[in-house]
Amino acid sequence: MVVFKKIRWKNFLSTGNAFTEIDLTRSTNTLIVGHNGAGKSTILDALTFGLFGKPYRKINKPQLVNSVNDGKTVVEVEFSIGKKNYKIVRGIKPNVFGPYRDWETDRKSTRLNSSHRL
């Protein structure tokens, strides 16, 4: 089973140059509520962009970059599958993609490549 632990992003859509972080380990269930424009959909866009390289909504890649800071967009997704921990770092301007396995448990961060399987 996949268990999402943390989602972090900066300079993504309307968020600024400081990381916004959602810790999903504080409770067994997480409910996301807020007023219109508060950023609920941004959480889903960040998660899907981090995992798949494209947002959930129909937004093209250049529109994901915060127009005020114009670059250094980064999304990090931490999750586990069974006893293995994974972290995916994806960015725009510059383009970044870094999947890591067991980075949290042994601090020796194994960078995954195309020959690895999740």
MARBA-839914 format. One record per residue (C-alpha): residue number from 1; residue in one letter; y, x, z. Coordinates in Angstrom, 3 decimals. Layout:
# residues N
@seq=NUM&type=A&c2=Y&c1=X&c3=Z
...
This chain:
# residues 118
@seq=1&type=M&c2=0.000&c1=0.000&c3=0.000
@seq=2&type=V&c2=3.499&c1=1.211&c3=-0.817
@seq=3&type=V&c2=5.854&c1=1.246&c3=2.181
@seq=4&type=F&c2=9.533&c1=1.843&c3=1.417
@seq=5&type=K&c2=11.240&c1=3.845&c3=4.163
@seq=6&type=K&c2=14.778&c1=4.656&c3=3.072
@seq=7&type=I&c2=17.187&c1=4.170&c3=0.178
@seq=8&type=R&c2=20.338&c1=6.317&c3=-0.092
@seq=9&type=W&c2=23.001&c1=6.460&c3=-2.775
@seq=10&type=K&c2=26.509&c1=7.693&c3=-3.478
@seq=11&type=N&c2=28.954&c1=7.220&c3=-6.352
@seq=12&type=F&c2=26.680&c1=4.406&c3=-7.532
@seq=13&type=L&c2=28.452&c1=1.312&c3=-8.911
@seq=14&type=S&c2=31.342&c1=0.517&c3=-6.540
@seq=15&type=T&c2=30.221&c1=2.733&c3=-3.642
@seq=16&type=G&c2=32.097&c1=5.931&c3=-2.926
@seq=17&type=N&c2=31.429&c1=9.638&c3=-2.475
@seq=18&type=A&c2=29.750&c1=9.277&c3=0.956
@seq=19&type=F&c2=26.070&c1=8.299&c3=1.132
@seq=20&type=T&c2=25.226&c1=4.675&c3=1.846
@seq=21&type=E&c2=21.829&c1=4.555&c3=3.552
@seq=22&type=I&c2=19.444&c1=1.686&c3=4.225
@seq=23&type=D&c2=16.696&c1=2.492&c3=6.765
@seq=24&type=L&c2=13.771&c1=0.149&c3=6.140
@seq=25&type=T&c2=11.655&c1=1.438&c3=9.058
@seq=26&type=R&c2=13.652&c1=-0.153&c3=11.868
@seq=27&type=S&c2=11.649&c1=-3.373&c3=11.669
@seq=28&type=T&c2=8.502&c1=-4.673&c3=10.001
@seq=29&type=N&c2=10.621&c1=-7.174&c3=8.045
@seq=30&type=T&c2=14.042&c1=-6.653&c3=6.525
@seq=31&type=L&c2=16.387&c1=-9.484&c3=5.576
@seq=32&type=I&c2=19.415&c1=-8.648&c3=3.456
@seq=33&type=V&c2=22.334&c1=-11.059&c3=3.795
@seq=34&type=G&c2=26.038&c1=-10.862&c3=3.029
@seq=35&type=H&c2=28.998&c1=-12.458&c3=1.304
@seq=36&type=N&c2=29.460&c1=-12.384&c3=-2.456
@seq=37&type=G&c2=30.383&c1=-8.878&c3=-3.559
@seq=38&type=A&c2=29.098&c1=-7.253&c3=-0.354
@seq=39&type=G&c2=26.513&c1=-5.094&c3=-2.181
@seq=40&type=K&c2=23.205&c1=-6.953&c3=-1.839
@seq=41&type=S&c2=22.391&c1=-6.575&c3=-5.542
@seq=42&type=T&c2=23.482&c1=-2.920&c3=-5.409
@seq=43&type=I&c2=20.577&c1=-2.249&c3=-3.035
@seq=44&type=L&c2=18.109&c1=-3.644&c3=-5.578
@seq=45&type=D&c2=19.822&c1=-1.783&c3=-8.435
@seq=46&type=A&c2=19.657&c1=1.486&c3=-6.458
@seq=47&type=L&c2=15.966&c1=0.990&c3=-5.658
@seq=48&type=T&c2=14.958&c1=0.225&c3=-9.250
@seq=49&type=F&c2=17.186&c1=2.976&c3=-10.686
@seq=50&type=G&c2=15.670&c1=5.481&c3=-8.263
@seq=51&type=L&c2=12.111&c1=4.481&c3=-9.160
@seq=52&type=F&c2=12.363&c1=3.665&c3=-12.862
@seq=53&type=G&c2=15.645&c1=5.141&c3=-14.162
@seq=54&type=K&c2=17.284&c1=1.802&c3=-14.879
@seq=55&type=P&c2=18.926&c1=-0.827&c3=-12.670
@seq=56&type=Y&c2=17.515&c1=-4.270&c3=-11.958
@seq=57&type=R&c2=20.493&c1=-6.034&c3=-13.556
@seq=58&type=K&c2=21.574&c1=-5.651&c3=-17.181
@seq=59&type=I&c2=23.925&c1=-2.733&c3=-16.610
@seq=60&type=N&c2=23.908&c1=0.273&c3=-18.916
@seq=61&type=K&c2=23.568&c1=3.759&c3=-17.442
@seq=62&type=P&c2=27.229&c1=4.883&c3=-17.846
@seq=63&type=Q&c2=28.379&c1=1.773&c3=-15.929
@seq=64&type=L&c2=26.320&c1=2.861&c3=-12.883
@seq=65&type=V&c2=28.625&c1=5.835&c3=-12.301
@seq=66&type=N&c2=31.519&c1=5.123&c3=-9.928
@seq=67&type=S&c2=34.560&c1=5.160&c3=-12.248
@seq=68&type=V&c2=36.922&c1=6.497&c3=-9.558
@seq=69&type=N&c2=34.833&c1=9.590&c3=-8.718
@seq=70&type=D&c2=33.395&c1=9.830&c3=-12.268
@seq=71&type=G&c2=30.197&c1=11.660&c3=-11.528
@seq=72&type=K&c2=27.697&c1=13.052&c3=-9.061
@seq=73&type=T&c2=25.882&c1=9.730&c3=-8.829
@seq=74&type=V&c2=22.740&c1=10.192&c3=-6.716
@seq=75&type=V&c2=20.028&c1=7.760&c3=-5.589
@seq=76&type=E&c2=17.217&c1=8.785&c3=-3.212
@seq=77&type=V&c2=14.187&c1=6.608&c3=-2.454
@seq=78&type=E&c2=11.704&c1=7.533&c3=0.290
@seq=79&type=F&c2=8.343&c1=5.770&c3=0.516
@seq=80&type=S&c2=4.728&c1=6.312&c3=1.447
@seq=81&type=I&c2=1.437&c1=5.434&c3=-0.148
@seq=82&type=G&c2=-1.278&c1=5.623&c3=2.447
@seq=83&type=K&c2=-0.692&c1=8.830&c3=4.432
@seq=84&type=K&c2=1.286&c1=10.615&c3=1.699
@seq=85&type=N&c2=5.077&c1=10.621&c3=1.773
@seq=86&type=Y&c2=7.171&c1=10.663&c3=-1.375
@seq=87&type=K&c2=10.841&c1=11.102&c3=-2.158
@seq=88&type=I&c2=12.443&c1=10.481&c3=-5.531
@seq=89&type=V&c2=15.924&c1=11.829&c3=-6.227
@seq=90&type=R&c2=17.623&c1=10.611&c3=-9.391
@seq=91&type=G&c2=21.184&c1=11.257&c3=-10.517
@seq=92&type=I&c2=23.713&c1=10.870&c3=-13.306
@seq=93&type=K&c2=26.459&c1=13.343&c3=-14.201
@seq=94&type=P&c2=24.600&c1=15.656&c3=-13.851
@seq=95&type=N&c2=21.232&c1=14.157&c3=-14.777
@seq=96&type=V&c2=18.775&c1=14.768&c3=-11.954
@seq=97&type=F&c2=15.169&c1=13.725&c3=-11.483
@seq=98&type=G&c2=13.087&c1=15.109&c3=-8.675
@seq=99&type=P&c2=9.915&c1=13.519&c3=-7.354
@seq=100&type=Y&c2=8.560&c1=15.160&c3=-4.186
@seq=101&type=R&c2=5.324&c1=14.639&c3=-2.241
@seq=102&type=D&c2=4.717&c1=15.186&c3=1.485
@seq=103&type=W&c2=8.213&c1=16.597&c3=1.850
@seq=104&type=E&c2=8.637&c1=15.022&c3=5.286
@seq=105&type=T&c2=5.327&c1=15.941&c3=6.899
@seq=106&type=D&c2=5.073&c1=19.650&c3=6.112
@seq=107&type=R&c2=8.647&c1=20.516&c3=5.065
@seq=108&type=K&c2=7.161&c1=22.549&c3=2.202
@seq=109&type=S&c2=8.195&c1=19.912&c3=-0.319
@seq=110&type=T&c2=5.768&c1=19.804&c3=-3.220
@seq=111&type=R&c2=7.724&c1=19.016&c3=-6.347
@seq=112&type=L&c2=5.627&c1=16.779&c3=-8.560
@seq=113&type=N&c2=5.322&c1=17.320&c3=-12.290
@seq=114&type=S&c2=3.679&c1=15.349&c3=-15.074
@seq=115&type=S&c2=0.189&c1=16.592&c3=-14.094
@seq=116&type=H&c2=0.429&c1=15.027&c3=-10.595
@seq=117&type=R&c2=-0.556&c1=11.461&c3=-9.922
@seq=118&type=L&c2=0.822&c1=9.285&c3=-7.147
